[in-house]
Every structure is written in structure tokens, then in C-alpha cells.
Amino acid sequence: MTETEGEFWFCLKHHQVEGHEGCPNKDRLGPFPTADEAAHALDKVEERNEAWEHDPAWNDTPDDE
């Protein structure tokens, strides 16, 4: 798969979108189908963390503590 076919990552080290030939996978999120989606990777992480924080299946601490 080439970059034009949809392989983009967000580099956590450099805070930028990278193609296939970027930093090691341990330092990035993805792959994403578009560069724009990769650019918003941290937004997606924040959304998921918020959802999991309030999901009783993932959280055994009551919200009021």
C-alpha cells in the first residue's frame, strides 16, 4: 500500500503527519486512510479516553469519587 492509497500516521515525537517511511511505529498513531484524519489523531484519542472514562464496562470507580 502506498501513501496515496491511505497510509498516514501521526508522529507523537514530532507532532506531525508522516507517510509510511516515518518514525518507528512505537512513536506514532495509525495508520489512517487520509492525512487529515492522521492530523486529528490526538482529537480522536481524547474523544475515546473521555468515552471510556464514563463507560461502566471500563471504569469500576463511581463518577462521584
mmCIF file of the N, C-alpha and C atoms, coordinates in Angstrom:
data_MODEL
# 
_entry.id   MODEL 
# 
loop_
_atom_site.group_PDB 
_atom_site.id 
_atom_site.type_symbol 
_atom_site.label_atom_id 
_atom_site.label_alt_id 
_atom_site.label_comp_id 
_atom_site.label_asym_id 
_atom_site.label_entity_id 
_atom_site.label_seq_id 
_atom_site.pdbx_PDB_ins_code 
_atom_site.Cartn_x 
_atom_site.Cartn_y 
_atom_site.Cartn_z 
_atom_site.occupancy 
_atom_site.B_iso_or_equiv 
_atom_site.pdbx_formal_charge 
_atom_site.auth_seq_id 
_atom_site.auth_comp_id 
_atom_site.auth_asym_id 
_atom_site.auth_atom_id 
_atom_site.pdbx_PDB_model_num 
ATOM 1   N N  . MET A 1 1  ? 0.857   -1.187 0.000  1.00 0.00 ? 1  MET A N  1 
ATOM 2   C CA . MET A 1 1  ? 0.000   0.000  0.000  1.00 0.00 ? 1  MET A CA 1 
ATOM 3   C C  . MET A 1 1  ? 0.894   1.239  0.000  1.00 0.00 ? 1  MET A C  1 
ATOM 4   N N  . THR A 1 2  ? 0.570   2.197  -0.810 1.00 0.00 ? 2  THR A N  1 
ATOM 5   C CA . THR A 1 2  ? 1.351   3.433  -0.866 1.00 0.00 ? 2  THR A CA 1 
ATOM 6   C C  . THR A 1 2  ? 0.639   4.527  -0.096 1.00 0.00 ? 2  THR A C  1 
ATOM 7   N N  . GLU A 1 3  ? 1.332   5.631  0.128  1.00 0.00 ? 3  GLU A N  1 
ATOM 8   C CA . GLU A 1 3  ? 0.737   6.754  0.857  1.00 0.00 ? 3  GLU A CA 1 
ATOM 9   C C  . GLU A 1 3  ? -0.529  7.262  0.179  1.00 0.00 ? 3  GLU A C  1 
ATOM 10  N N  . THR A 1 4  ? -0.538  7.259  -1.137 1.00 0.00 ? 4  THR A N  1 
ATOM 11  C CA . THR A 1 4  ? -1.703  7.755  -1.853 1.00 0.00 ? 4  THR A CA 1 
ATOM 12  C C  . THR A 1 4  ? -2.894  6.816  -1.691 1.00 0.00 ? 4  THR A C  1 
ATOM 13  N N  . GLU A 1 5  ? -2.649  5.567  -1.300 1.00 0.00 ? 5  GLU A N  1 
ATOM 14  C CA . GLU A 1 5  ? -3.727  4.621  -1.071 1.00 0.00 ? 5  GLU A CA 1 
ATOM 15  C C  . GLU A 1 5  ? -4.220  4.673  0.365  1.00 0.00 ? 5  GLU A C  1 
ATOM 16  N N  . GLY A 1 6  ? -3.632  5.504  1.208  1.00 0.00 ? 6  GLY A N  1 
ATOM 17  C CA . GLY A 1 6  ? -4.154  5.686  2.540  1.00 0.00 ? 6  GLY A CA 1 
ATOM 18  C C  . GLY A 1 6  ? -3.347  5.132  3.673  1.00 0.00 ? 6  GLY A C  1 
ATOM 19  N N  . GLU A 1 7  ? -2.107  5.463  3.758  1.00 0.00 ? 7  GLU A N  1 
ATOM 20  C CA . GLU A 1 7  ? -1.299  5.103  4.912  1.00 0.00 ? 7  GLU A CA 1 
ATOM 21  C C  . GLU A 1 7  ? -0.629  6.352  5.461  1.00 0.00 ? 7  GLU A C  1 
ATOM 22  N N  . PHE A 1 8  ? -1.237  6.899  6.492  1.00 0.00 ? 8  PHE A N  1 
ATOM 23  C CA . PHE A 1 8  ? -0.694  8.086  7.141  1.00 0.00 ? 8  PHE A CA 1 
ATOM 24  C C  . PHE A 1 8  ? -0.689  7.844  8.639  1.00 0.00 ? 8  PHE A C  1 
ATOM 25  N N  . TRP A 1 9  ? 0.310   8.365  9.309  1.00 0.00 ? 9  TRP A N  1 
ATOM 26  C CA . TRP A 1 9  ? 0.448   8.232  10.754 1.00 0.00 ? 9  TRP A CA 1 
ATOM 27  C C  . TRP A 1 9  ? 0.649   9.605  11.368 1.00 0.00 ? 9  TRP A C  1 
ATOM 28  N N  . PHE A 1 10 ? 0.334   9.712  12.652 1.00 0.00 ? 10 PHE A N  1 
ATOM 29  C CA . PHE A 1 10 ? 0.629   10.921 13.404 1.00 0.00 ? 10 PHE A CA 1 
ATOM 30  C C  . PHE A 1 10 ? 1.803   10.599 14.308 1.00 0.00 ? 10 PHE A C  1 
ATOM 31  N N  . CYS A 1 11 ? 2.895   11.320 14.149 1.00 0.00 ? 11 CYS A N  1 
ATOM 32  C CA . CYS A 1 11 ? 4.095   11.098 14.945 1.00 0.00 ? 11 CYS A CA 1 
ATOM 33  C C  . CYS A 1 11 ? 3.948   11.804 16.295 1.00 0.00 ? 11 CYS A C  1 
ATOM 34  N N  . LEU A 1 12 ? 4.024   11.032 17.375 1.00 0.00 ? 12 LEU A N  1 
ATOM 35  C CA . LEU A 1 12 ? 3.910   11.584 18.716 1.00 0.00 ? 12 LEU A CA 1 
ATOM 36  C C  . LEU A 1 12 ? 5.172   12.327 19.130 1.00 0.00 ? 12 LEU A C  1 
ATOM 37  N N  . LYS A 1 13 ? 6.266   12.019 18.501 1.00 0.00 ? 13 LYS A N  1 
ATOM 38  C CA . LYS A 1 13 ? 7.545   12.656 18.812 1.00 0.00 ? 13 LYS A CA 1 
ATOM 39  C C  . LYS A 1 13 ? 7.651   14.043 18.169 1.00 0.00 ? 13 LYS A C  1 
ATOM 40  N N  . HIS A 1 14 ? 7.229   14.146 16.916 1.00 0.00 ? 14 HIS A N  1 
ATOM 41  C CA . HIS A 1 14 ? 7.373   15.391 16.157 1.00 0.00 ? 14 HIS A CA 1 
ATOM 42  C C  . HIS A 1 14 ? 6.059   16.156 15.992 1.00 0.00 ? 14 HIS A C  1 
ATOM 43  N N  . HIS A 1 15 ? 4.947   15.552 16.390 1.00 0.00 ? 15 HIS A N  1 
ATOM 44  C CA . HIS A 1 15 ? 3.610   16.148 16.265 1.00 0.00 ? 15 HIS A CA 1 
ATOM 45  C C  . HIS A 1 15 ? 3.325   16.595 14.835 1.00 0.00 ? 15 HIS A C  1 
ATOM 46  N N  . GLN A 1 16 ? 3.543   15.646 13.917 1.00 0.00 ? 16 GLN A N  1 
ATOM 47  C CA . GLN A 1 16 ? 3.233   15.913 12.516 1.00 0.00 ? 16 GLN A CA 1 
ATOM 48  C C  . GLN A 1 16 ? 2.804   14.631 11.825 1.00 0.00 ? 16 GLN A C  1 
ATOM 49  N N  . VAL A 1 17 ? 2.150   14.775 10.694 1.00 0.00 ? 17 VAL A N  1 
ATOM 50  C CA . VAL A 1 17 ? 1.701   13.638 9.894  1.00 0.00 ? 17 VAL A CA 1 
ATOM 51  C C  . VAL A 1 17 ? 2.885   13.100 9.102  1.00 0.00 ? 17 VAL A C  1 
ATOM 52  N N  . GLU A 1 18 ? 2.968   11.774 9.070  1.00 0.00 ? 18 GLU A N  1 
ATOM 53  C CA . GLU A 1 18 ? 4.046   11.116 8.331  1.00 0.00 ? 18 GLU A CA 1 
ATOM 54  C C  . GLU A 1 18 ? 3.463   10.057 7.410  1.00 0.00 ? 18 GLU A C  1 
ATOM 55  N N  . GLY A 1 19 ? 4.216   9.757  6.380  1.00 0.00 ? 19 GLY A N  1 
ATOM 56  C CA . GLY A 1 19 ? 3.870   8.654  5.496  1.00 0.00 ? 19 GLY A CA 1 
ATOM 57  C C  . GLY A 1 19 ? 4.492   7.370  6.016  1.00 0.00 ? 19 GLY A C  1 
ATOM 58  N N  . HIS A 1 20 ? 4.479   6.357  5.171  1.00 0.00 ? 20 HIS A N  1 
ATOM 59  C CA . HIS A 1 20 ? 4.985   5.037  5.541  1.00 0.00 ? 20 HIS A CA 1 
ATOM 60  C C  . HIS A 1 20 ? 6.431   5.094  6.048  1.00 0.00 ? 20 HIS A C  1 
ATOM 61  N N  . GLU A 1 21 ? 7.246   5.861  5.394  1.00 0.00 ? 21 GLU A N  1 
ATOM 62  C CA . GLU A 1 21 ? 8.658   5.982  5.773  1.00 0.00 ? 21 GLU A CA 1 
ATOM 63  C C  . GLU A 1 21 ? 8.836   7.093  6.796  1.00 0.00 ? 21 GLU A C  1 
ATOM 64  N N  . GLY A 1 22 ? 8.366   6.867  7.990  1.00 0.00 ? 22 GLY A N  1 
ATOM 65  C CA . GLY A 1 22 ? 8.478   7.865  9.045  1.00 0.00 ? 22 GLY A CA 1 
ATOM 66  C C  . GLY A 1 22 ? 9.177   7.281  10.255 1.00 0.00 ? 22 GLY A C  1 
ATOM 67  N N  . CYS A 1 23 ? 8.855   7.826  11.390 1.00 0.00 ? 23 CYS A N  1 
ATOM 68  C CA . CYS A 1 23 ? 9.422   7.354  12.653 1.00 0.00 ? 23 CYS A CA 1 
ATOM 69  C C  . CYS A 1 23 ? 8.960   5.928  12.930 1.00 0.00 ? 23 CYS A C  1 
ATOM 70  N N  . PRO A 1 24 ? 9.610   5.255  13.886 1.00 0.00 ? 24 PRO A N  1 
ATOM 71  C CA . PRO A 1 24 ? 9.192   3.899  14.244 1.00 0.00 ? 24 PRO A CA 1 
ATOM 72  C C  . PRO A 1 24 ? 7.740   3.891  14.747 1.00 0.00 ? 24 PRO A C  1 
ATOM 73  N N  . ASN A 1 25 ? 7.055   2.788  14.537 1.00 0.00 ? 25 ASN A N  1 
ATOM 74  C CA . ASN A 1 25 ? 5.652   2.688  14.931 1.00 0.00 ? 25 ASN A CA 1 
ATOM 75  C C  . ASN A 1 25 ? 5.438   2.945  16.413 1.00 0.00 ? 25 ASN A C  1 
ATOM 76  N N  . LYS A 1 26 ? 6.411   2.675  17.255 1.00 0.00 ? 26 LYS A N  1 
ATOM 77  C CA . LYS A 1 26 ? 6.268   2.909  18.690 1.00 0.00 ? 26 LYS A CA 1 
ATOM 78  C C  . LYS A 1 26 ? 6.080   4.393  19.006 1.00 0.00 ? 26 LYS A C  1 
ATOM 79  N N  . ASP A 1 27 ? 6.442   5.268  18.073 1.00 0.00 ? 27 ASP A N  1 
ATOM 80  C CA . ASP A 1 27 ? 6.353   6.708  18.279 1.00 0.00 ? 27 ASP A CA 1 
ATOM 81  C C  . ASP A 1 27 ? 5.205   7.361  17.514 1.00 0.00 ? 27 ASP A C  1 
ATOM 82  N N  . ARG A 1 28 ? 4.275   6.554  16.989 1.00 0.00 ? 28 ARG A N  1 
ATOM 83  C CA . ARG A 1 28 ? 3.219   7.172  16.196 1.00 0.00 ? 28 ARG A CA 1 
ATOM 84  C C  . ARG A 1 28 ? 1.901   6.419  16.304 1.00 0.00 ? 28 ARG A C  1 
ATOM 85  N N  . LEU A 1 29 ? 0.832   7.105  15.894 1.00 0.00 ? 29 LEU A N  1 
ATOM 86  C CA . LEU A 1 29 ? -0.516  6.549  15.886 1.00 0.00 ? 29 LEU A CA 1 
ATOM 87  C C  . LEU A 1 29 ? -0.941  6.330  14.443 1.00 0.00 ? 29 LEU A C  1 
ATOM 88  N N  . GLY A 1 30 ? -1.649  5.251  14.194 1.00 0.00 ? 30 GLY A N  1 
ATOM 89  C CA . GLY A 1 30 ? -2.143  4.997  12.853 1.00 0.00 ? 30 GLY A CA 1 
ATOM 90  C C  . GLY A 1 30 ? -1.995  3.533  12.490 1.00 0.00 ? 30 GLY A C  1 
ATOM 91  N N  . PRO A 1 31 ? -2.215  3.229  11.244 1.00 0.00 ? 31 PRO A N  1 
ATOM 92  C CA . PRO A 1 31 ? -2.370  4.135  10.105 1.00 0.00 ? 31 PRO A CA 1 
ATOM 93  C C  . PRO A 1 31 ? -3.793  4.674  9.972  1.00 0.00 ? 31 PRO A C  1 
ATOM 94  N N  . PHE A 1 32 ? -3.875  5.793  9.292  1.00 0.00 ? 32 PHE A N  1 
ATOM 95  C CA . PHE A 1 32 ? -5.142  6.437  8.971  1.00 0.00 ? 32 PHE A CA 1 
ATOM 96  C C  . PHE A 1 32 ? -5.263  6.485  7.453  1.00 0.00 ? 32 PHE A C  1 
ATOM 97  N N  . PRO A 1 33 ? -6.498  6.492  6.940  1.00 0.00 ? 33 PRO A N  1 
ATOM 98  C CA . PRO A 1 33 ? -6.682  6.490  5.483  1.00 0.00 ? 33 PRO A CA 1 
ATOM 99  C C  . PRO A 1 33 ? -6.347  7.812  4.801  1.00 0.00 ? 33 PRO A C  1 
ATOM 100 N N  . THR A 1 34 ? -6.377  8.925  5.553  1.00 0.00 ? 34 THR A N  1 
ATOM 101 C CA . THR A 1 34 ? -6.055  10.227 4.954  1.00 0.00 ? 34 THR A CA 1 
ATOM 102 C C  . THR A 1 34 ? -5.112  10.997 5.867  1.00 0.00 ? 34 THR A C  1 
ATOM 103 N N  . ALA A 1 35 ? -4.400  11.942 5.289  1.00 0.00 ? 35 ALA A N  1 
ATOM 104 C CA . ALA A 1 35 ? -3.510  12.799 6.074  1.00 0.00 ? 35 ALA A CA 1 
ATOM 105 C C  . ALA A 1 35 ? -4.311  13.652 7.057  1.00 0.00 ? 35 ALA A C  1 
ATOM 106 N N  . ASP A 1 36 ? -5.506  14.076 6.654  1.00 0.00 ? 36 ASP A N  1 
ATOM 107 C CA . ASP A 1 36 ? -6.344  14.892 7.534  1.00 0.00 ? 36 ASP A CA 1 
ATOM 108 C C  . ASP A 1 36 ? -6.757  14.106 8.780  1.00 0.00 ? 36 ASP A C  1 
ATOM 109 N N  . GLU A 1 37 ? -7.150  12.844 8.603  1.00 0.00 ? 37 GLU A N  1 
ATOM 110 C CA . GLU A 1 37 ? -7.508  12.023 9.764  1.00 0.00 ? 37 GLU A CA 1 
ATOM 111 C C  . GLU A 1 37 ? -6.299  11.815 10.677 1.00 0.00 ? 37 GLU A C  1 
ATOM 112 N N  . ALA A 1 38 ? -5.134  11.612 10.105 1.00 0.00 ? 38 ALA A N  1 
ATOM 113 C CA . ALA A 1 38 ? -3.923  11.462 10.908 1.00 0.00 ? 38 ALA A CA 1 
ATOM 114 C C  . ALA A 1 38 ? -3.626  12.741 11.675 1.00 0.00 ? 38 ALA A C  1 
ATOM 115 N N  . ALA A 1 39 ? -3.866  13.885 11.063 1.00 0.00 ? 39 ALA A N  1 
ATOM 116 C CA . ALA A 1 39 ? -3.610  15.167 11.715 1.00 0.00 ? 39 ALA A CA 1 
ATOM 117 C C  . ALA A 1 39 ? -4.497  15.365 12.942 1.00 0.00 ? 39 ALA A C  1 
ATOM 118 N N  . HIS A 1 40 ? -5.648  14.703 12.967 1.00 0.00 ? 40 HIS A N  1 
ATOM 119 C CA . HIS A 1 40 ? -6.575  14.825 14.091 1.00 0.00 ? 40 HIS A CA 1 
ATOM 120 C C  . HIS A 1 40 ? -6.525  13.605 15.013 1.00 0.00 ? 40 HIS A C  1 
ATOM 121 N N  . ALA A 1 41 ? -5.448  12.862 14.974 1.00 0.00 ? 41 ALA A N  1 
ATOM 122 C CA . ALA A 1 41 ? -5.311  11.645 15.777 1.00 0.00 ? 41 ALA A CA 1 
ATOM 123 C C  . ALA A 1 41 ? -5.436  11.927 17.269 1.00 0.00 ? 41 ALA A C  1 
ATOM 124 N N  . LEU A 1 42 ? -4.844  13.005 17.750 1.00 0.00 ? 42 LEU A N  1 
ATOM 125 C CA . LEU A 1 42 ? -4.916  13.299 19.180 1.00 0.00 ? 42 LEU A CA 1 
ATOM 126 C C  . LEU A 1 42 ? -6.329  13.676 19.601 1.00 0.00 ? 42 LEU A C  1 
ATOM 127 N N  . ASP A 1 43 ? -7.096  14.289 18.709 1.00 0.00 ? 43 ASP A N  1 
ATOM 128 C CA . ASP A 1 43 ? -8.502  14.577 18.998 1.00 0.00 ? 43 ASP A CA 1 
ATOM 129 C C  . ASP A 1 43 ? -9.277  13.272 19.182 1.00 0.00 ? 43 ASP A C  1 
ATOM 130 N N  . LYS A 1 44 ? -9.001  12.301 18.321 1.00 0.00 ? 44 LYS A N  1 
ATOM 131 C CA . LYS A 1 44 ? -9.669  11.003 18.408 1.00 0.00 ? 44 LYS A CA 1 
ATOM 132 C C  . LYS A 1 44 ? -9.289  10.303 19.712 1.00 0.00 ? 44 LYS A C  1 
ATOM 133 N N  . VAL A 1 45 ? -8.032  10.385 20.101 1.00 0.00 ? 45 VAL A N  1 
ATOM 134 C CA . VAL A 1 45 ? -7.594  9.786  21.362 1.00 0.00 ? 45 VAL A CA 1 
ATOM 135 C C  . VAL A 1 45 ? -8.334  10.423 22.534 1.00 0.00 ? 45 VAL A C  1 
ATOM 136 N N  . GLU A 1 46 ? -8.436  11.731 22.524 1.00 0.00 ? 46 GLU A N  1 
ATOM 137 C CA . GLU A 1 46 ? -9.137  12.447 23.598 1.00 0.00 ? 46 GLU A CA 1 
ATOM 138 C C  . GLU A 1 46 ? -10.613 12.040 23.658 1.00 0.00 ? 46 GLU A C  1 
ATOM 139 N N  . GLU A 1 47 ? -11.265 11.949 22.503 1.00 0.00 ? 47 GLU A N  1 
ATOM 140 C CA . GLU A 1 47 ? -12.668 11.537 22.452 1.00 0.00 ? 47 GLU A CA 1 
ATOM 141 C C  . GLU A 1 47 ? -12.847 10.131 23.026 1.00 0.00 ? 47 GLU A C  1 
ATOM 142 N N  . ARG A 1 48 ? -11.971 9.213  22.632 1.00 0.00 ? 48 ARG A N  1 
ATOM 143 C CA . ARG A 1 48 ? -12.073 7.837  23.119 1.00 0.00 ? 48 ARG A CA 1 
ATOM 144 C C  . ARG A 1 48 ? -11.794 7.746  24.609 1.00 0.00 ? 48 ARG A C  1 
ATOM 145 N N  . ASN A 1 49 ? -10.801 8.463  25.076 1.00 0.00 ? 49 ASN A N  1 
ATOM 146 C CA . ASN A 1 49 ? -10.498 8.456  26.510 1.00 0.00 ? 49 ASN A CA 1 
ATOM 147 C C  . ASN A 1 49 ? -11.684 8.966  27.324 1.00 0.00 ? 49 ASN A C  1 
ATOM 148 N N  . GLU A 1 50 ? -12.313 10.020 26.841 1.00 0.00 ? 50 GLU A N  1 
ATOM 149 C CA . GLU A 1 50 ? -13.482 10.577 27.529 1.00 0.00 ? 50 GLU A CA 1 
ATOM 150 C C  . GLU A 1 50 ? -14.619 9.561  27.553 1.00 0.00 ? 50 GLU A C  1 
ATOM 151 N N  . ALA A 1 51 ? -14.857 8.901  26.435 1.00 0.00 ? 51 ALA A N  1 
ATOM 152 C CA . ALA A 1 51 ? -15.927 7.904  26.371 1.00 0.00 ? 51 ALA A CA 1 
ATOM 153 C C  . ALA A 1 51 ? -15.629 6.730  27.303 1.00 0.00 ? 51 ALA A C  1 
ATOM 154 N N  . TRP A 1 52 ? -14.395 6.260  27.319 1.00 0.00 ? 52 TRP A N  1 
ATOM 155 C CA . TRP A 1 52 ? -14.033 5.130  28.172 1.00 0.00 ? 52 TRP A CA 1 
ATOM 156 C C  . TRP A 1 52 ? -14.087 5.506  29.651 1.00 0.00 ? 52 TRP A C  1 
ATOM 157 N N  . GLU A 1 53 ? -13.766 6.742  29.954 1.00 0.00 ? 53 GLU A N  1 
ATOM 158 C CA . GLU A 1 53 ? -13.797 7.188  31.342 1.00 0.00 ? 53 GLU A CA 1 
ATOM 159 C C  . GLU A 1 53 ? -15.212 7.094  31.922 1.00 0.00 ? 53 GLU A C  1 
ATOM 160 N N  . HIS A 1 54 ? -16.214 7.246  31.078 1.00 0.00 ? 54 HIS A N  1 
ATOM 161 C CA . HIS A 1 54 ? -17.605 7.220  31.524 1.00 0.00 ? 54 HIS A CA 1 
ATOM 162 C C  . HIS A 1 54 ? -18.333 5.930  31.132 1.00 0.00 ? 54 HIS A C  1 
ATOM 163 N N  . ASP A 1 55 ? -17.584 4.929  30.693 1.00 0.00 ? 55 ASP A N  1 
ATOM 164 C CA . ASP A 1 55 ? -18.165 3.644  30.309 1.00 0.00 ? 55 ASP A CA 1 
ATOM 165 C C  . ASP A 1 55 ? -18.058 2.684  31.489 1.00 0.00 ? 55 ASP A C  1 
ATOM 166 N N  . PRO A 1 56 ? -19.185 2.248  32.042 1.00 0.00 ? 56 PRO A N  1 
ATOM 167 C CA . PRO A 1 56 ? -19.125 1.367  33.209 1.00 0.00 ? 56 PRO A CA 1 
ATOM 168 C C  . PRO A 1 56 ? -18.392 0.055  32.943 1.00 0.00 ? 56 PRO A C  1 
ATOM 169 N N  . ALA A 1 57 ? -18.318 -0.373 31.711 1.00 0.00 ? 57 ALA A N  1 
ATOM 170 C CA . ALA A 1 57 ? -17.588 -1.598 31.396 1.00 0.00 ? 57 ALA A CA 1 
ATOM 171 C C  . ALA A 1 57 ? -16.081 -1.419 31.549 1.00 0.00 ? 57 ALA A C  1 
ATOM 172 N N  . TRP A 1 58 ? -15.596 -0.170 31.476 1.00 0.00 ? 58 TRP A N  1 
ATOM 173 C CA . TRP A 1 58 ? -14.167 0.105  31.570 1.00 0.00 ? 58 TRP A CA 1 
ATOM 174 C C  . TRP A 1 58 ? -13.785 0.809  32.861 1.00 0.00 ? 58 TRP A C  1 
ATOM 175 N N  . ASN A 1 59 ? -14.758 1.214  33.638 1.00 0.00 ? 59 ASN A N  1 
ATOM 176 C CA . ASN A 1 59 ? -14.481 2.021  34.819 1.00 0.00 ? 59 ASN A CA 1 
ATOM 177 C C  . ASN A 1 59 ? -15.230 1.439  36.008 1.00 0.00 ? 59 ASN A C  1 
ATOM 178 N N  . ASP A 1 60 ? -14.502 0.986  37.022 1.00 0.00 ? 60 ASP A N  1 
ATOM 179 C CA . ASP A 1 60 ? -15.150 0.426  38.184 1.00 0.00 ? 60 ASP A CA 1 
ATOM 180 C C  . ASP A 1 60 ? -15.181 1.405  39.364 1.00 0.00 ? 60 ASP A C  1 
ATOM 181 N N  . THR A 1 61 ? -14.811 2.673  39.112 1.00 0.00 ? 61 THR A N  1 
ATOM 182 C CA . THR A 1 61 ? -14.875 3.715  40.127 1.00 0.00 ? 61 THR A CA 1 
ATOM 183 C C  . THR A 1 61 ? -16.100 4.595  39.857 1.00 0.00 ? 61 THR A C  1 
ATOM 184 N N  . PRO A 1 62 ? -16.945 4.804  40.855 1.00 0.00 ? 62 PRO A N  1 
ATOM 185 C CA . PRO A 1 62 ? -18.112 5.679  40.634 1.00 0.00 ? 62 PRO A CA 1 
ATOM 186 C C  . PRO A 1 62 ? -17.684 7.088  40.202 1.00 0.00 ? 62 PRO A C  1 
ATOM 187 N N  . ASP A 1 63 ? -18.498 7.721  39.348 1.00 0.00 ? 63 ASP A N  1 
ATOM 188 C CA . ASP A 1 63 ? -18.193 9.063  38.828 1.00 0.00 ? 63 ASP A CA 1 
ATOM 189 C C  . ASP A 1 63 ? -18.075 10.112 39.927 1.00 0.00 ? 63 ASP A C  1 
ATOM 190 N N  . ASP A 1 64 ? -18.740 9.902  41.081 1.00 0.00 ? 64 ASP A N  1 
ATOM 191 C CA . ASP A 1 64 ? -18.729 10.930 42.121 1.00 0.00 ? 64 ASP A CA 1 
ATOM 192 C C  . ASP A 1 64 ? -17.510 10.864 43.029 1.00 0.00 ? 64 ASP A C  1 
ATOM 193 N N  . GLU A 1 65 ? -16.574 9.970  42.765 1.00 0.00 ? 65 GLU A N  1 
ATOM 194 C CA . GLU A 1 65 ? -15.355 9.909  43.595 1.00 0.00 ? 65 GLU A CA 1 
ATOM 195 C C  . GLU A 1 65 ? -14.230 10.694 42.984 1.00 0.00 ? 65 GLU A C  1 
# 
